[in-house]
Amino acid sequence: MSDQFGTTEDVAEITGFSKGWVRLHAKELGGWKTAEGRGGKWRFPLAEIAQHARSRSQGGSPHSPVASAPAKRPPVPPSDETYGLTARPRM
């Protein structure tokens, strides 16, 4: 497993976090993109990811990027309608 690299989906499955979380924390997890721009796919060192996941499951360091996932999404900010605001027409 030491020379294997995985995808975003692989890391999400190993860690139990969403693919979105993995992409947001990709650099912290040792990931790199296969190409520039939107077409590039993330690749990750699976041995390191698995090690982080094991240490987290055994009460590992809270500073590990894999262990620091948010518990849930932040609340959605209120919309303009909440405050009775309306957009002014453009002139």
N, C-alpha and C positions, 0 to 999 in steps of 0.2 A: 504493500500500500504506500510505501514511502515515495515512490516515483509517480504516483497517480495524481491526476488533477481532475477536479470535478466541476460541474456546472452549478449555476444558482439553485436549480432544483435539487441537486444532490446535497448541497449544504443546508438547504431548508429542511430536507428530510432528516439529515443527521442531527441538526440542532433543535428541531421542533419549532423554528421560527418561520415566518412567512417569507416568500421570495422577495417581497418588497423590502422587508427589513434587511435581508441579506444584501440586496443591492445597495441600500442606504449605507451599510457598514462594510461594504466590499473591501475597501482599502485597509480598514482595521483588521479584517480577517485574512489579509495577505493576498487578496485577489488582484487580478490584472485583466485588462480587456484584450481580446484577440485582434481588434482593429479599432481605429479611431471612429468617433461619431456614434450614431445610434445603432449602426449595424454590428458593432463589436459585441461579442459575447464575453461574459465574465468567466474566468477560470480561477479555481482555488486549490491550494495544496490540501488534499483530503486527509493526509496524516496529521497535519496540524489542527485541522478542524475537528477531527475525531478526538484528538487529545484534549482540546478545549471542552468539547462536549462531555467527555468522561470526567474531567476535573470539576466541571460545573455540577454534574450529577452526584459527585462525591463531596459537595460543599466547597468547591474550589474558590479561587480568588474572585471577589466581586468586581475587580478591575478588568477581568477578562472581557474582551468585546463581545464574546458570545453570551456571557452572563449578564450583560447590561441592557438587554432588550427592554423596551418600555412595556409595562403591563397591559396598557390599552391605549387607544388613540386619544389625542387631546380633543377636547370638546370643539365642535364647529362654532366659529364666531357667528354672532347674530347677523342677520341680513339687514339691509337698509329698511325693509318693511317693519322690522321689529321696533324701530325708533320713529316710524311714521315719516320717513324721508322719501322723497321722490326725486328722480333725476330731472334736471332742468333741460328743456329742449335746446339743441344746438342752434346757433344762429348763423 
